[in-house]
Amino acid sequence: MTVPDAGRPYSRLSGLADLFPGRLTEIADGRVITVPVVPFHGKTIQRLWSDLEGQLPGGRAVVGDVAFVFDDDNEFCPDLAVIPAEAEDENRSAYPADLIELVVEVVSPSSVRRDYEVKPRWYASRGIANYRVVDPLEGHCVTMWNPGPDGYRGRDVVPYGTDLTVDSSLGGLTLGTGRLPVDPVARHRS
């Protein structure tokens, strides 16, 4: 699947990014979603990016907050995705979803439903074997595996503090969760 940048909705929307300072945007179910960026979200992404980047085999790259096109109504911008390095070298704002080999979403207060319910269906439908939800609101990671047309058939919840190993076609990748921040405000709400 070729994804021309200029004609895609996210590509047109990204040109208006200055209208949404401090927010990330994506398109889900045909609607534009803007999500506020908070420090714990960014810190979590930075730490996981660092963990992943140092372990990837040659020819693979970590990208974040670029659009992956699923259909005309769904262009997701995962917090972290592993794709072929040659695709990253194209430096585009939108890529075909079929390039994703591993995807990690970091939950924010406004993304809970999308990260746990909407995106798993789409990621699984494309056969993305490795989906991880990292949740600083709850202090745990959710691993989902065995993708099928209606979602993932397997799921584990791992509390922060435990290293999470992702067995994949990329080899064993370890995500350290012991130094990931837990949102103190969210913990008091539960």
N, C-alpha and C positions, 0 to 999 in steps of 0.2 A: 504494500500500500504506500503510495507516495502522498505526502501531505504538503501541499504548497502553502508556504507561510502566509502570504498576503491575503488569500481568500478565506482563511479559517476565522471563525468568530473570535477565538482567543487572540489570534494575531492582531486583529483589528482592535480588540479591547486593550491589549497590552500597550498600544500606542497612546492610550488615555490613562496610563498608570498614575500620572501626576494628579489626577482627579481623586485618587484614593490613597492619600499618603498614610503610611503605617498599616496598610491592609494588603493582604494577598487576595487574588481573585482567581476564580475558575468557573467553568460552566458545567452544571449538573442538572440533568433532566430539563434541558433547554433554558434554565434560569441562570443568570449571573449571580454568583455568590461572592461576597467580599467578607474576609475574615480578618479581625484585628490581630496584629502581631504583638505578642507579649514576650518578655524576656525569657521565661522558662521554656517557651516553645522554641525560640531561637537557640538557646543554650543546649537544649536536648538535640536539636538537629546538628549543631556544630560538633558535639561530642560523638554522635553516631557516625557522622560523615568521616571524622578522623579515624574512628575504629575501622570502618569499612574500607576506606581508601588504601590504608596500609596493608590490607590483606588480599585485595583483589588480584587475580592472575592478570598477566599481561593481556592487553587487548580489550580491557573492560574499564569503564569509568563510572563515577558517581555523578549524578546530576540532581538538581533540585529546583522546584518551582518553575519548570518549563512544562508546556502543555503536551499531553499525550492524547491523541484523538481516538475515541472509541466509536463515535458515530456523530451525526449532525447535531445532536442535542447533548453530548457528553464529551467534554475535554477536561480531563483531570490534570491537576498540577501536583503530583506527589511531592511530599517533603523530601524524600530521597528515592532515587531509582537507579538501578545498575543497568547500563546499556553498553553495547559495543563502543569502544573508544573511537572508532572511525565515524560513528554517527555523531558522537559528541563533537568531534572535530569540525562538523558542518556548522556548528554554532547557530542553531535555529531556535525559534521560539515555539515550534510545534513539531512533534515526531509521531510516527505511527505507534500505537499502543503495543503492537507485536514485538517491539524491540526490548521491552522490559523483561529483565531476568530476575530481578528482586525488587520489591517495593516496600517502603516503610512510610507509614503515616504517623505523625505525632498529633495526638488529640489536643484540641483546644475546646474551650467551653461551647463554642458555636459549631464545632465540627463533629460532635459525638455521633449523631445519627449517620452522617455521611461516612465517617471512618469505620463504623461498626456494621452498618447495614447496606448502604448504597454501593460504596466502592468495592466491598468484597464480591458482590454479585458480578460487577463488571470485570474486575481483575480475574476472577475465577473463570468467567466465560471466555477469556482470552488465553486460558491455560497458564497463567502466571503462577508457578508452583509455590513461590515464596512470598507470602504477605505477612507483614508484621505491623501490629498496631502498638505504638509506644504511648502510654497514657500517663502523663505527669499529673493528671487530676486524681487518678486512683493509685498511682505508684506501682503499676504493673505493665507487663507486655503481654499481648495476645498474639500467639502464633497461629496462623491458619494454613492448612495444607490440604492436599487431595482436591484440586479444583474440579468443578463440574459445571454444567451449563446453568445451574441455579445457585451456585455459590460453593463455598468450601465445605467439605464433609468432615474435616477434622479441625479441632481447635483446642489449644491449651492456654491457660493463664499462668504466667510466671511472675512472681513478685520481684520488684526491684531488689538488687543485691545479689542476684543470681546471674552468672554469665549465661547468655543465651546463644547457643550454637545453631547456626543455620546450615543444615546439610543440603547442598544444592549442586547443580551442574557446575557451579563455580568452585566447588570444594567446600570445606568446612570454614564458615565465617563466624567469628565470635563477636557478639555485641555485648560490651560491658555495661551492665545496668546499675552497678553500685555507685557510680558517680553522677547518675542522672537526677536532676532536681524534681522534687515533688511540690506541686503547687499548694502552699499552706492554706490559702483561702478555700480552694476546692475541697481539701481534706476536712475542713471544719463544716462544710455544707452537707457532707454525707452522714 
